[in-house]
Amino acid sequence: MTKIHIDKIGSVTKNLGLKHVETLTDKLSCEMGTVLAAQILEDKSIYNELELPTGRMSKLKKGDIIAVALGQRMALKGFVGKLPESLKVDDVIHLLNMGGVAGECTSANTAEVGDPLRIRILGGITRKGKLLNIKQASLFKPVKKLKSDVPLIIVTGTSMDSGKTTVAVEVTKTLTRMGMKLAGTKLTGVGAHRDLYKMQDYGVYEAVSFVDCGITSTANIDGDTMVEVAKGALTHLSKSKPDAIIIEFGDGLMGRYGVDAILQDKEIQKNVMLHIGCAGDPIGATKLSDICKEIGLPLDVAWVDSLPVRLLSVYFLYELFSGVWQFVS
C-alpha cells in the first residue's frame, strides 16, 4: 500500500470525508460505489469540470489526480456508460459525470459534451486496509414500508434539461417565503449535488439523494430496489417533521433510472399533495400528462420549458401555492 496526494475529490464521495492524502491498494473491485484514485489523461474544453464535496466546480486538467466512484449512466444528452467487467491498476476508463462517477463509456453526445475524459486508474482508496465504497458512509437505508405521512411535492419530467430543477427551486423559494418548513430529495439520476444545493440555497433545511443511500447512479437498477430507496429517503427526512418534502426526479419518466417504478408505488402516491410535470414542448407535456394519469398520479401543473409558457406557469404556481399552504396549515 502506498500514499498518494489527491488534487480534486468528486462530490459523489462526499460522505466519506476523503482527505487530500490517502492510501492506495492494487486490489480493486468493479462493484458500484468503489472509490478509486485516477489521473486525468487529457485536456478538454467542454464538460471539463468536477463538482467538489463543497459544491464548488473545479476545472480538470491533464495530469490531475482525482477521487472517483464507479457507476453507470444512461444520459440522453450526455454519456452512456457501464461498470467495467474487470479492473486493474493502469487501466483506462472514463469520467461519466461532473460529480465524479466513473465507468466505461459506450456512447456519447459529442456535439454537446464532447468525448468523455479518459482517466487512468492509480489504485483503490482504502481505510484501515479496506477498499472504500460510498455505501460505507450511507445516511439512510432502503426500507420496504414508508413510515411517513408528510405531504409530498413532486417534480417529474420527460427528460433531463426539461426544467425540473428550475421548477423545484421556484417551488422551494415561494413556499419557504410563505413560512413552510421544507425538506428535499433527489431520488433518481447520477451522483452530483448541485440540484440539492440549489434547493438549499432557497430554504430547504435538509436534503438527501440516492447517493446518501450508497448509490452512485440509479441507472439500470431494478424497480423494487428504487422504490425501497425512495421510501428510505422519505422516512429519513420525515424524522425532523417538515411541513412537506419536495422531490425532484433526475432524468425522465420513460428513462432507465427508476422514475416510473417510484411514481407507481401506492404508498408514495397517497402522500402526494402536488405533482408538477416538466417538458420541453407541448406535445411532450401532453404525453407526460397522459402517462401520469394512467399510473394513478395525474399532473396538477404542466410546465413547458419555453419562455412564454414558462412565464405563465410561474404566475400560476404563485397562485397555486397559496392553496398549498392553506392545505398544509
C-alpha positions as CSV (number, residue, x, y, z in Angstrom):
1,M,0.0,0.0,0.0
2,T,1.2,3.5,-0.9
3,K,0.3,7.1,-0.1
4,I,-1.0,9.4,-2.8
5,H,-1.8,13.1,-2.9
6,I,-5.3,13.7,-4.5
7,D,-5.7,17.0,-6.2
8,K,-9.5,17.0,-6.5
9,I,-12.2,14.9,-4.8
10,G,-15.5,14.1,-6.6
11,S,-18.7,15.1,-4.7
12,V,-20.1,11.6,-5.1
13,T,-17.7,10.5,-2.3
14,K,-18.8,13.4,0.0
15,N,-20.0,11.3,2.9
16,L,-16.7,9.5,3.2
17,G,-14.8,12.7,4.1
18,L,-11.8,11.9,1.9
19,K,-8.5,13.8,2.6
20,H,-6.0,15.0,0.0
21,V,-3.6,12.4,1.2
22,E,-5.0,8.8,1.2
23,T,-3.7,5.2,1.0
24,L,-4.0,3.1,-2.2
25,T,-4.3,-0.6,-2.8
26,D,-4.0,-2.5,-6.1
27,K,-6.7,-5.0,-5.0
28,L,-9.7,-3.5,-6.9
29,S,-13.4,-4.2,-7.3
30,C,-15.9,-3.4,-10.1
31,E,-18.8,-3.0,-7.6
32,M,-20.8,0.2,-7.9
33,G,-19.6,2.8,-5.5
34,T,-16.0,1.6,-5.3
35,V,-13.7,4.6,-4.6
36,L,-10.7,4.9,-6.8
37,A,-7.8,7.4,-7.4
38,A,-7.3,8.2,-11.1
39,Q,-5.2,10.5,-13.3
40,I,-6.7,12.7,-16.0
41,L,-5.1,11.9,-19.3
42,E,-6.1,14.9,-21.5
43,D,-7.3,18.4,-21.5
44,K,-10.8,19.2,-22.7
45,S,-12.6,22.5,-23.5
46,I,-16.2,21.5,-22.6
47,Y,-17.7,19.4,-19.8
48,N,-14.3,19.5,-18.1
49,E,-15.2,20.3,-14.5
50,L,-15.5,18.3,-11.3
51,E,-18.0,19.1,-8.6
52,L,-16.2,19.0,-5.2
53,P,-17.8,18.0,-1.9
54,T,-18.3,21.7,-1.1
55,G,-20.3,22.1,-4.3
56,R,-17.7,24.2,-6.0
57,M,-16.8,23.4,-9.6
58,S,-13.1,22.9,-10.4
59,K,-11.7,22.7,-13.9
60,L,-9.9,19.5,-14.7
61,K,-6.5,19.5,-16.4
62,K,-4.2,16.8,-17.8
63,G,-2.2,15.2,-15.0
64,D,-4.7,16.0,-12.2
65,I,-5.2,13.2,-9.7
66,I,-8.9,12.8,-8.7
67,A,-11.0,10.6,-6.4
68,V,-14.0,9.0,-8.2
69,A,-16.5,6.2,-7.6
70,L,-17.7,3.6,-10.0
71,G,-21.2,3.8,-11.5
72,Q,-23.4,3.8,-14.6
73,R,-25.0,6.4,-16.7
74,M,-27.8,6.4,-19.4
75,A,-27.9,10.1,-20.3
76,L,-29.9,11.1,-23.4
77,K,-27.9,14.3,-23.8
78,G,-24.6,13.3,-22.2
79,F,-22.8,10.0,-21.8
80,V,-23.9,6.4,-21.6
81,G,-21.6,4.2,-19.6
82,K,-21.4,0.9,-17.7
83,L,-19.4,-0.6,-14.8
84,P,-16.2,-2.3,-16.0
85,E,-16.2,-6.1,-16.0
86,S,-12.7,-6.2,-14.7
87,L,-10.3,-3.5,-13.4
88,K,-6.6,-3.3,-12.5
89,V,-4.1,-0.5,-11.9
90,D,-3.2,1.4,-15.1
91,D,-6.5,0.5,-16.8
92,V,-8.2,3.4,-18.6
93,I,-11.9,4.2,-18.1
94,H,-13.9,7.4,-18.4
95,L,-15.4,10.2,-16.2
96,L,-19.1,9.9,-16.8
97,N,-20.4,13.0,-15.0
98,M,-19.3,16.1,-13.1
99,G,-19.9,14.5,-9.7
100,G,-17.1,12.0,-10.1
101,V,-18.9,8.9,-11.3
102,A,-16.6,6.8,-13.5
103,G,-17.1,3.8,-15.8
104,E,-16.7,2.6,-19.3
105,C,-18.3,5.0,-21.8
106,T,-20.2,3.2,-24.5
107,S,-21.9,6.2,-26.2
108,A,-21.5,10.0,-26.1
109,N,-23.4,13.1,-27.3
110,T,-20.2,14.6,-28.6
111,A,-21.9,17.5,-30.2
112,E,-22.9,18.9,-26.8
113,V,-20.4,17.4,-24.3
114,G,-17.5,16.2,-26.4
115,D,-15.8,12.9,-25.8
116,P,-15.6,11.7,-22.1
117,L,-12.4,12.4,-20.2
118,R,-10.2,9.4,-20.1
119,I,-8.8,8.6,-16.7
120,R,-6.0,6.1,-15.7
121,I,-6.6,4.1,-12.6
122,L,-3.9,4.5,-10.0
123,G,-5.5,2.3,-7.3
124,G,-8.3,1.9,-4.9
125,I,-8.6,4.2,-1.9
126,T,-8.5,2.4,1.5
127,R,-9.2,2.9,5.2
128,K,-7.7,0.6,7.7
129,G,-6.8,-1.8,4.9
130,K,-10.3,-1.9,3.5
131,L,-11.2,-0.7,0.0
132,L,-13.7,2.2,0.3
133,N,-17.2,2.2,-1.2
134,I,-19.6,5.1,-0.8
135,K,-22.2,2.8,0.7
136,Q,-20.0,2.5,3.8
137,A,-21.0,6.1,4.7
138,S,-24.7,5.9,3.9
139,L,-27.0,8.3,5.8
140,F,-30.1,6.0,5.4
141,K,-31.0,2.5,4.2
142,P,-33.7,1.3,1.9
143,V,-37.0,0.3,3.6
144,K,-39.9,-1.8,2.3
145,K,-42.7,0.2,4.1
146,L,-43.0,4.0,4.0
147,K,-43.0,5.3,7.6
148,S,-44.2,8.8,6.8
149,D,-47.4,10.8,6.2
150,V,-45.6,14.0,5.3
151,P,-47.1,15.7,2.2
152,L,-45.0,15.3,-0.9
153,I,-44.5,17.9,-3.7
154,I,-43.0,16.0,-6.7
155,V,-41.4,17.3,-9.9
156,T,-41.1,14.9,-12.8
157,G,-40.2,15.4,-16.4
158,T,-39.9,14.0,-19.9
159,S,-36.1,14.0,-19.9
160,M,-33.0,15.8,-18.5
161,D,-32.9,19.5,-19.1
162,S,-36.7,19.9,-19.2
163,G,-36.9,22.5,-16.4
164,K,-37.3,20.3,-13.4
165,T,-34.6,22.0,-11.2
166,T,-35.9,25.4,-12.2
167,V,-39.4,24.4,-11.1
168,A,-38.2,22.8,-7.9
169,V,-36.2,25.9,-6.9
170,E,-39.2,28.1,-7.7
171,V,-41.5,25.9,-5.5
172,T,-38.9,26.0,-2.7
173,K,-38.4,29.7,-2.8
174,T,-42.1,30.5,-2.8
175,L,-43.2,28.1,-0.1
176,T,-40.3,28.9,2.3
177,R,-41.1,32.6,2.0
178,M,-44.7,31.7,3.0
179,G,-43.3,30.1,6.1
180,M,-43.3,26.4,5.3
181,K,-40.5,24.1,6.6
182,L,-39.3,22.1,3.6
183,A,-37.1,19.1,3.2
184,G,-35.9,18.0,-0.2
185,T,-34.6,15.0,-2.1
186,K,-33.5,13.9,-5.5
187,L,-34.5,10.2,-5.9
188,T,-33.1,9.3,-9.3
189,G,-30.2,10.3,-11.6
190,V,-26.4,10.2,-11.5
191,G,-24.4,11.3,-8.5
192,A,-24.0,15.0,-8.2
193,H,-25.2,17.5,-5.6
194,R,-25.8,20.8,-7.4
195,D,-29.6,20.3,-7.6
196,L,-29.8,19.7,-3.9
197,Y,-27.6,22.7,-3.2
198,K,-29.9,24.9,-5.3
199,M,-32.9,23.8,-3.2
200,Q,-30.9,24.6,0.0
201,D,-30.0,28.0,-1.4
202,Y,-33.7,28.8,-1.3
203,G,-34.6,27.4,2.1
204,V,-34.7,23.6,2.1
205,Y,-33.3,22.9,5.6
206,E,-32.3,19.3,4.9
207,A,-31.7,17.5,1.6
208,V,-30.6,13.9,0.7
209,S,-30.3,11.9,-2.5
210,F,-29.8,8.3,-3.6
211,V,-26.0,9.0,-3.1
212,D,-26.7,9.2,0.7
213,C,-28.0,5.6,0.4
214,G,-24.7,4.5,-1.1
215,I,-25.8,4.5,-4.8
216,T,-23.7,6.4,-7.4
217,S,-26.3,6.2,-10.1
218,T,-29.9,4.8,-10.3
219,A,-29.4,3.8,-14.0
220,N,-30.5,0.2,-14.7
221,I,-31.3,-0.5,-11.0
222,D,-34.4,-2.7,-10.6
223,G,-37.7,-1.0,-9.8
224,D,-38.2,-2.7,-6.4
225,T,-34.9,-1.5,-5.2
226,M,-35.6,2.0,-6.3
227,V,-38.9,2.1,-4.5
228,E,-37.2,1.0,-1.3
229,V,-34.5,3.6,-1.7
230,A,-37.2,6.3,-2.2
231,K,-39.1,5.2,0.9
232,G,-35.8,5.1,2.9
233,A,-35.1,8.7,1.9
234,L,-38.6,9.9,2.7
235,T,-38.7,8.1,6.0
236,H,-35.3,9.6,6.9
237,L,-36.4,13.2,6.1
238,S,-39.7,12.8,7.9
239,K,-37.9,12.3,11.3
240,S,-37.5,16.1,11.6
241,K,-41.2,16.7,10.9
242,P,-41.1,19.0,7.8
243,D,-44.4,20.6,6.6
244,A,-43.7,19.0,3.2
245,I,-40.9,17.2,1.2
246,I,-40.1,18.4,-2.3
247,I,-38.9,15.6,-4.6
248,E,-37.0,16.1,-7.9
249,F,-36.6,13.1,-10.2
250,G,-33.4,13.1,-12.3
251,D,-33.9,12.1,-16.0
252,G,-37.3,11.4,-17.4
253,L,-40.3,9.2,-16.7
254,M,-39.6,6.9,-19.6
255,G,-35.8,6.6,-19.0
256,R,-34.0,3.8,-17.2
257,Y,-33.4,5.5,-13.9
258,G,-36.4,4.1,-11.9
259,V,-38.7,7.1,-12.0
260,D,-41.7,5.1,-13.2
261,A,-41.4,2.5,-10.5
262,I,-41.4,5.1,-7.7
263,L,-44.3,7.0,-9.2
264,Q,-46.4,3.9,-9.4
265,D,-46.0,2.9,-5.8
266,K,-49.3,3.3,-3.9
267,E,-47.8,4.2,-0.5
268,I,-45.9,7.1,-2.1
269,Q,-48.9,8.1,-4.2
270,K,-51.2,8.6,-1.2
271,N,-48.8,11.2,0.2
272,V,-48.5,13.3,-2.9
273,M,-50.0,16.8,-2.4
274,L,-48.8,18.4,-5.6
275,H,-47.5,16.9,-8.9
276,I,-45.7,19.1,-11.4
277,G,-44.6,17.7,-14.8
278,C,-42.0,19.3,-16.9
279,A,-41.4,19.0,-20.7
280,G,-39.5,20.7,-23.4
281,D,-42.5,21.2,-25.7
282,P,-46.4,21.0,-25.6
283,I,-46.5,17.5,-27.2
284,G,-44.2,16.1,-24.6
285,A,-46.2,17.7,-21.8
286,T,-49.4,16.2,-23.2
287,K,-47.9,12.7,-23.3
288,L,-46.4,13.0,-19.8
289,S,-49.8,14.1,-18.6
290,D,-51.5,11.0,-20.2
291,I,-48.9,8.5,-18.7
292,C,-49.1,10.0,-15.2
293,K,-52.9,9.8,-15.3
294,E,-52.7,6.1,-16.4
295,I,-50.4,5.2,-13.5
296,G,-52.7,6.9,-11.0
297,L,-50.7,10.1,-10.3
298,P,-52.1,12.8,-12.6
299,L,-50.3,16.1,-13.0
300,D,-51.6,19.2,-11.2
301,V,-49.4,21.5,-13.2
302,A,-47.7,21.0,-16.6
303,W,-44.6,23.2,-17.1
304,V,-43.4,23.6,-20.7
305,D,-39.8,24.9,-20.9
306,S,-40.4,27.6,-23.4
307,L,-40.3,31.3,-22.4
308,P,-43.9,32.4,-23.0
309,V,-45.5,29.4,-21.3
310,R,-42.9,29.4,-18.6
311,L,-43.8,33.0,-17.6
312,L,-47.5,31.9,-17.4
313,S,-46.5,28.9,-15.4
314,V,-44.6,30.9,-12.8
315,Y,-47.7,33.1,-12.3
316,F,-49.9,30.1,-11.9
317,L,-47.5,28.4,-9.4
318,Y,-47.6,31.5,-7.2
319,E,-51.4,31.4,-7.3
320,L,-51.4,27.7,-6.6
321,F,-49.0,27.8,-3.6
322,S,-51.4,29.9,-1.5
323,G,-53.8,27.0,-1.7
324,V,-50.9,24.5,-0.9
325,W,-50.0,26.5,2.2
326,Q,-53.6,26.5,3.4
327,F,-53.8,22.7,2.9
328,V,-50.7,22.1,5.0
329,S,-51.7,24.6,7.7
